[in-house]
C-alpha cells in the first residue's frame, strides 16, 4: 500500500474506498472467520485433502515428510518424477518453496537454473521440519507435489515460475481479483512481497488491465517485456466458481483463493488464505471496501454458485 500512501492523504484514500489492515482485521476477519476453521487453510495438507473430498482439483500430492527420519525416503518418493515442488505445510508468503524443474547428471535443477544434490534437497526439507518457514516458527511438515506447467498464454509475461490468480471472496461472493506474475527479483515465485507483479483483472470479463510492481504502476513485465494489459484469462467463469466453492469448503467468510492454470489440467486450487493481503487494491487501482460493504448489507446471499458469480460480476458493473 506504500504507493498510494505516498501520493494521497488518508482522507483521499477513504474516499477511494481503500481498506487498511486494521479495518480488515476488525471488520472482516474477526467477525467472519471463526478461528476453529483456521486449521483447514493454515495446513496445506488439510486444505488439499478437503478440496479433493469435495471434487475440487488441486496439484497432485506425491508424498509428505513429517519427521526427520522420513527424509531417507526422499529418493523413493521423487524417483518417478523428473520435476516436483517441495513446500512447507504451514508456510506463508511463498517462503520455503523449492521448485525442481528437472534432473542433470544425478542432480536436481532448480527453477533459477542452479543444481542441487539429494543431500541439499534433504537439508531443505530438514529446515522445513524445524519450522524455519512456518507460521509462528512451529515444527512443520514438507509436502512434495506435482509441479504446475502453466498455460503457454502466460509465457510472455512470466519469468521462471508459475503465475497464479488471487481472488478475494467475501460471504461466498468473489470481490476482487489479480494475477501475480513471477519476476527475476521474486526468484520465479508469485508473491508480491518478494518482488512479483500484481495485475488487476476485470471481474466481469476476466481481462487484465493494469499492473503494479514494488508499489509502482507498470505496463510491461520488467524481465520479458511482455504487455500486461488486455490478456483474456481462460476458464474465467470456472475460476470464479471455484473461488466461491472454496468459501463453502472451509466456512470462512473472508478469504483469498489462489488458483493456477495448468496447461494439461486447467484450473487448480493452490491455496486458501484466511488473512489475505490488501495489495490487490493497488493492482486493481480501486478500493475493495465499497464492494465489501455492499455484500455485507445484503440480508441473503444466493445459495447457488452460478448466482454468486453473476452477483459478483453485476457488482463490478454497478460500481464503475
C-alpha positions in Angstrom: 0.0 0.0 0.0 3.1 2.3 0.1 2.5 3.9 -3.3 -1.0 5.2 -2.5 0.0 6.3 1.0 2.8 8.3 -0.5 0.7 10.0 -3.2 -2.6 10.5 -1.3 -3.6 11.6 2.2 -5.7 9.2 4.3 -8.9 11.2 3.7 -8.5 10.8 0.0 -7.8 7.0 0.4 -11.1 6.7 2.3 -13.0 8.4 -0.5 -11.4 5.9 -2.9 -12.7 3.1 -0.7 -9.2 1.8 0.2 -9.2 -0.6 3.2 -6.3 -0.9 5.6 -5.1 -3.9 7.6 -6.6 -2.8 10.9 -10.1 -2.4 9.3 -9.6 -5.8 7.5 -8.9 -7.5 10.8 -11.5 -5.8 12.9 -14.4 -5.7 10.5 -13.9 -8.8 8.3 -11.5 -11.3 9.7 -12.6 -11.4 13.3 -16.4 -11.4 12.7 -16.5 -13.6 9.6 -13.6 -16.1 10.1 -14.2 -18.4 13.0 -10.8 -19.4 14.5 -11.9 -23.1 14.8 -11.9 -23.2 10.9 -8.4 -21.8 10.5 -6.6 -25.2 10.5 -8.4 -26.0 7.3 -6.4 -23.3 5.5 -3.3 -22.9 7.6 -2.3 -26.5 7.0 -1.9 -27.1 3.2 -2.2 -30.8 3.6 -5.6 -30.5 5.2 -6.7 -28.0 2.6 -5.7 -30.4 -0.2 -7.5 -33.3 1.4 -10.6 -31.2 2.0 -10.6 -30.0 -1.6 -10.2 -33.5 -3.0 -13.1 -34.8 -0.9 -15.3 -32.1 -2.5 -14.1 -32.8 -6.0 -12.0 -29.7 -6.4 -8.9 -30.1 -8.5 -5.5 -29.4 -6.7 -1.9 -30.3 -7.7 -1.3 -34.0 -7.1 0.5 -34.8 -3.8 3.5 -37.2 -4.2 4.4 -37.5 -0.6 4.6 -35.9 2.9 7.7 -35.8 5.1 6.7 -35.3 8.7 9.7 -36.3 10.7 13.5 -36.2 10.2 13.8 -39.9 9.8 11.5 -39.9 6.8 13.9 -37.8 4.7 15.7 -41.1 4.0 12.6 -42.0 1.9 13.0 -38.9 -0.3 14.7 -40.7 -3.2 11.8 -43.3 -3.2 9.2 -40.5 -3.3 10.8 -38.5 -6.1 12.2 -41.3 -8.2 9.2 -41.5 -10.7 9.3 -37.7 -11.1 11.7 -35.5 -13.1 10.2 -32.4 -11.6 8.3 -31.5 -8.4 7.7 -28.9 -5.8 8.5 -29.0 -2.1 6.7 -26.7 0.2 6.0 -26.3 4.0 2.5 -27.3 5.0 2.2 -24.3 7.3 4.2 -21.8 5.2 3.1 -18.4 4.1 4.1 -15.8 1.6 5.9 -18.3 -0.6 8.7 -18.8 1.9 10.4 -22.2 1.9 9.1 -23.4 -1.5 11.6 -25.3 -3.6 10.9 -25.8 -7.3 12.7 -28.6 -9.1 12.3 -28.4 -12.9 14.4 -31.4 -14.0 17.5 -33.6 -13.5 21.0 -33.4 -14.8 23.9 -35.7 -14.0 22.2 -37.1 -10.9 21.4 -33.7 -9.5 18.2 -31.6 -9.4 17.8 -28.4 -11.4 16.1 -25.7 -9.5 13.8 -23.1 -11.1 16.7 -20.5 -11.0 18.9 -22.8 -13.1 21.3 -24.0 -10.3 21.8 -27.6 -9.4 21.1 -29.3 -6.0 22.1 -32.8 -4.8 19.8 -35.2 -3.0 21.6 -34.1 0.3 20.9 -30.5 -0.4 17.3 -31.1 -1.1 17.1 -33.2 2.1 18.7 -30.4 4.0 16.0 -28.0 2.7 13.3 -30.4 3.9 15.0 -30.6 7.3 14.8 -26.8 7.5 11.1 -27.0 6.8 10.6 -29.6 9.5 12.4 -27.4 12.0 9.8 -24.6 11.5 12.1 -22.2 9.7 9.3 -21.2 7.2 6.2 -22.0 9.2 3.6 -19.7 10.8 4.9 -18.9 14.3 8.1 -20.9 13.8 6.5 -24.2 14.9 7.6 -27.6 13.7 6.2 -28.3 10.3 5.9 -31.0 7.6 7.0 -30.9 4.0 4.7 -31.6 1.0 6.1 -33.0 -2.2 3.8 -32.4 -5.1 3.2 -32.0 -8.8 4.9 -29.0 -10.5 2.3 -27.0 -12.4 3.0 -26.4 -16.0 1.4 -23.0 -16.7 -0.7 -22.1 -19.7 1.6 -21.1 -22.7 -0.6 -17.9 -22.9 1.3 -16.6 -19.8 4.8 -17.2 -21.1 5.4 -13.7 -22.4 4.6 -12.2 -19.0 6.2 -14.6 -16.5 9.8 -15.2 -15.5 10.9 -18.7 -14.5 7.9 -19.5 -12.5 4.1 -20.1 -12.5 1.7 -17.2 -12.3 -1.3 -17.5 -10.2 -4.7 -15.8 -9.7 -5.6 -14.4 -6.3 -9.2 -13.7 -5.7 -10.7 -12.1 -2.5 -14.0 -13.8 -1.6 -16.5 -12.4 0.9 -19.6 -14.3 2.1 -19.1 -16.7 -0.9 -19.0 -13.9 -3.5 -15.8 -13.1 -5.5 -15.0 -9.4 -4.8 -11.6 -8.5 -6.4 -9.0 -10.5 -8.4 -5.5 -10.1 -9.7 -2.9 -12.1 -11.5 0.5 -12.5 -9.8 3.5 -12.8 -12.1 6.9 -14.1 -11.1 9.9 -12.0 -11.9 13.7 -12.3 -11.6 13.5 -10.3 -8.4 10.9 -12.7 -6.9 13.1 -15.7 -7.9 10.3 -17.1 -10.0 7.7 -17.0 -7.2 4.3 -15.4 -7.5 4.4 -13.4 -4.2 4.2 -9.6 -4.3 6.3 -9.0 -1.2 9.1 -11.0 -2.8 9.0 -8.9 -6.0 6.3 -10.4 -8.2 4.0 -8.2 -10.3 0.3 -7.8 -9.4 -2.0 -7.3 -12.4 -5.6 -6.2 -12.0 -8.3 -8.3 -13.5 -11.8 -7.1 -14.6 -14.1 -9.4 -12.6 -16.8 -9.2 -15.2 -14.8 -10.2 -18.3 -11.6 -11.8 -17.0 -9.5 -9.3 -18.9 -6.3 -7.8 -17.4 -6.0 -4.1 -17.4 -3.1 -2.7 -15.3 -0.1 -3.8 -13.2 1.9 -2.8 -10.1 5.4 -3.8 -9.3 7.1 -2.8 -6.0 4.3 -0.3 -5.4 4.9 1.3 -8.8 2.5 1.1 -11.8 3.9 -0.8 -14.7 2.7 -1.6 -18.3 5.2 -4.3 -19.2 6.9 -7.2 -17.4 10.4 -5.9 -16.4 12.2 -9.1 -17.4 10.3 -10.3 -20.5 9.0 -7.0 -21.9 5.5 -8.6 -22.3 2.5 -6.3 -22.2 0.4 -6.8 -19.0 -3.0 -5.3 -20.1 -5.5 -6.9 -22.4 -4.9 -10.5 -21.7 -8.1 -12.6 -21.6 -7.8 -15.3 -18.9 -9.1 -18.7 -20.0 -11.7 -20.6 -17.9 -12.7 -17.3 -16.2 -16.2 -18.3 -15.2 -14.9 -21.6 -13.9 -12.2 -19.8 -11.9 -14.8 -17.6 -10.2 -17.0 -20.6 -9.5 -14.0 -22.4 -7.9 -13.3 -19.4 -5.6 -17.0 -19.3 -4.5 -16.9 -23.1 -3.8 -13.8 -22.6 -1.6 -15.9 -20.4 0.7 -18.3 -23.3 1.2 -15.4 -25.7 1.6 -13.7 -24.0 4.6 -16.6 -22.0 6.1 -14.6 -18.8 6.3 -16.3 -15.6 5.3 -13.3 -13.5 4.2 -10.7 -15.4 2.2 -8.1 -15.2 -0.5 -8.1 -18.1 -3.0 -5.0 -18.8 -5.2 -5.6 -20.6 -8.4 -3.2 -21.7 -11.1 -3.9 -22.6 -14.7 -2.1 -25.8 -15.8 -1.7 -26.5 -19.5 -2.9 -30.1 -19.1 -5.3 -30.0 -16.1 -6.8 -26.5 -16.3 -7.6 -24.5 -13.1 -6.1 -26.0 -9.9 -6.7 -24.6 -6.4 -3.3 -23.9 -4.9 -4.0 -22.3 -1.6 -6.7 -20.7 0.6 -5.7 -17.8 2.8 -7.7 -16.7 5.9 -5.7 -13.4 6.1 -5.4 -12.2 2.5 -3.3 -9.1 1.9 -4.6 -5.9 0.5 -2.1 -5.1 -2.3 -4.8 -6.4 -4.6 -6.3 -2.9 -4.3 -3.1 -1.4 -5.8 -3.1 -3.9 -8.7 -6.7 -3.0 -9.5 -6.4 0.7 -8.8 -9.6 0.5 -6.8 -10.6 0.2 -3.2 -12.2 -3.0 -2.0 -14.3 -1.5 0.8 -17.4 -0.4 -1.2 -17.9 -3.8 -2.6 -17.4 -5.5 0.8 -19.9 -3.1 2.4 -22.4 -3.7 -0.4 -22.2 -7.5 0.1 -22.3 -7.1 3.9 -25.5 -5.2 3.7 -27.3 -8.0 1.9 -29.7 -9.9 4.1 -29.3 -13.0 2.0 -26.6 -14.3 -0.3 -27.5 -16.6 -3.2 -27.0 -20.3 -2.4 -26.1 -21.4 -5.9 -22.5 -20.9 -7.1 -23.7 -19.6 -10.5 -25.9 -16.9 -8.9 -23.0 -15.8 -6.7 -20.7 -15.5 -9.7 -23.4 -13.4 -11.6 -23.8 -11.3 -8.5 -20.0 -10.6 -8.3 -19.9 -9.6 -12.0 -23.0 -7.4 -11.6 -21.5 -5.6 -8.5 -18.4 -4.7 -10.6 -20.6 -3.1 -13.3 -22.7 -1.2 -10.7 -19.5 0.2 -9.1 -18.0 1.5 -12.3 
